[in-house]
Amino acid sequence: MTAQSETRRRFWWVKWVVGVALCGLLISEAVYLYPRLHESWKNLTEIHWGWVIACVWMQAISMSGYGRIQKRLLRAGGVRVSQLKSVSVVYGSTGMALTLPAGQVFSTTFTYRQIRRWGASPIVASWQLVMSGVVAAAGLAVLSVLGALLAGSEVGPVKLIVTLGAVALLVWAGNYISNHPGTVEGLLRRILHLVNRIRHRPTAEGMDKVDEILNQLESVELGRRDGAWVACWAMVHRLADVACLGAACYAVGADPRLAGLMLAFAAGKAVGTIPLAPGGILYVDATLIYSLTAFAGLPAAQAVAAAFVYRLVSFILVAIVGWIVFAFLFRKPQAEDAAYEKEFEERRAPLVSERRTDTEPETGPA
């Protein structure tokens, strides 16, 4: 029996627990929402279409903002790409992430492949993927802290300063590595020697990979101007999405509190990172409905209708546009695609193999 089969046999009960939890969530949501569905339907039949158009427009601005983040980060690595190409990849990858099982894996692989097509080195492509995720997460953290401050929570400005300082530290660290590769190389050599000694490996093992990474990182330099633009577009990306949620509320006749909107949005996005179902369907909707009621002051019927409009735009419409973009621009495979996908898997594989090596007995894998 292989290690993977053994793991599956040991944790057979997990899928049943998840299934029961999802069933419980569905039943609870149905019990909670059923008495309010009539009122929610009435709100939807009296919808304000001008606000729906604004909702769609704000979502388009949010997606464009993420495209700008990607474009600026690639520019720091010496890769020039147009905004149209960048945002097209954002739509295509988002369509995959929202609709496919394990969509985030397909989405990341697709984005990596396209970035490599544009001429980025493997390390620049990987760096861009990591940094864009970090920047987006930092933007969400800043937004949630701002929402808590506006709501009067005892958060204090310290957490906001810490969050912004962490982002600035990441940018500084990236630039320092790019501008002082010799210093970093010496430090990494000492660390690698120590790790190899502990693991009883040859002293210089792995140093060729470190040299390769450092040489490629010299081409990545996120200057102050690019860094400022990345931060700016990160906030545009998040604030436009909040505005999309707000427009959805106004479309059904609600009058939400700004701080509550920020908190409801942050809660929905946080729950959406749990990979239980494509697009976080059902549990993200339930979170949005509860959060709009608890934080933004919406009656339950309006919260249901607003969440429906918001998800119709940010989930269904974006997924449809993403797959249309993919069908027209990216459906046709190219000769180097298989090599890029294999390369991406190989760049992820060492982490998995290292974990297995550290946990398996010395007799080796089964």
Secondary structure, DSSP 8 states (H G I E B T S, - for coil): --HHHHHHHHTTHHHHHHHHHHHHHHHHHHHHHGGGHHHHHHHHHT--HHHHHHHHHHHHHHHHHHHHHHHHHHHHTT----HHHHHHHHHHHHHHHHHSTTHHHHHHHHHHHHHHHTT--HHHHHHHHHHHHHHHHHHHHHHHHHHHHHTT-TT-HHHHHHHHHHHHHHHHHHHHHHH-HHHHHHHHHHHHHHHHHHTT--TTTTHHHHHHHHHHHTT----HHHHHHHHHHHHHHHHHHHHHHHHHHHHTT----HHHHHHHHHHHHHHHTSTTSGGGTTHHHHHHHHHHHHTS---HHHHHHHHHHHHIIIIIIHHHHHHHHIIIII-S--TTHHHHHHHHHHHHHHHHHHHHHHHS-TT---
